Amino acid sequence: EDGKEAAAEPSEAAEPAKSAFVASAVAVVAGALVLRLGGRAALVSLLGLDMVADLGLEQQIDTAVEFANAFGPLAIVGFLGAWCVAKVFLLDFLSLGLALSSGVLFGGVLPGAFLSATGATLGSSLSFALSRGQLKQRVDGALAKQPVARGLAKVVEEDGFRTVFVLRLAPILPLPLASYPYIYGTSNVSYAPFAAGTFLGSLKPYLLDAYLGVFSKQLIDGDALDTSKDAILLFGLGVLVLVGVFASELAAESWEKVQAEVAAEKETRGAEAEEGATGSTDEAAGPLSSTRAWLAARLPDETRGEAAEVWAALGGFAEFHYPLAAAAALEERRRRSEEEEEAMPGADSANPVERLLASLATPATASAP
């Protein structure tokens, strides 16, 4: 039996690779058929590689290239600085623009992708450091409202490099991509595997983005429809699908681990809520606490975790707003007291005679001589 289990483990581990190779082969065959029947223009249009050409950005692209050439090495410094701004301030749209323009600005796909991966790693490192320093309390407060982010922070502690690397290749979690470094910073993962996973995981998407930018520039210049490059296009398509499918399979495993952590946290909170409901309520004060205990004792087991989260949110809301509401109520009471002291006796009486007498007793305003 042990031998069968040991043989089954490699088989299960090989499933993602097998699926990736099959998908890659299918993509290459489909691309070859489109290329054969419709020509290179049809394949380019099918893949959406003519997007930039359709937008009519020829002049803007040429201006950006001239601008970068005029600054020389300083353009690289500015490019890396822009990446840091994009990562620290969660500007994913700026990251996309930088990645697409990298190959055009710096003379090719490889140097562009390398500079993008370097800039993204530097910016992510700043976010990682800020989440452990100046922004720690703010990040912790944001994570308190995001069960998925808390689950990711726990998963990355178990397998730091693999989790960072795979989720950078295929960021399938329902979280902004730029928020990942902040989440990793709240965990116990060390900087070295974080930086290595970020850099190596960034190479694949930024190679693709740099290629799209360069290819779009070739389309604009009229150099992209050379049939001698058909094999390169099909090879690139196959590699893209191969890496993408394989990374997605591995990322799905990480996502399952995150979901397991979220479920475990819900179960723990449900147990705590049940324990609080069955314990002594002598220390609890107020009708809300009594209502909570009454509901917790009657809720089904599967909903007690969610009920605990709702009560925690209500408690936080009350804790935040109560001092402000109390101060406003005291100020209103003070204002009314002052108005009552200034008003003449009987001015607010329900009896019309008393109101008339009060108005007649009001001192007349002295007239000018």
Salt bridges, closest charged atoms under 4 A:
ASP62 OD1 - LYS217 NZ 3.57
ASP140 OD2 - LYS136 NZ 3.48
ASP221 OD2 - LYS217 NZ 2.75
ASP230 OD1 - ARG40 NE 2.80
GLU253 OE1 - ARG162 NH2 2.93
GLU265 OE2 - ARG150 NE 2.74
GLU265 OE2 - ARG269 NH2 3.26
GLU274 OE2 - ARG304 NH1 3.39
ASP301 OD1 - ARG304 NH1 3.66
GLU331 OE2 - ARG334 NH2 2.32
GLU332 OE2 - ARG335 NH2 2.41
GLU332 OE2 - ARG336 NE 3.08
GLU338 OE2 - ARG334 NH1 2.46
GLU339 OE2 - ARG335 NH1 2.45
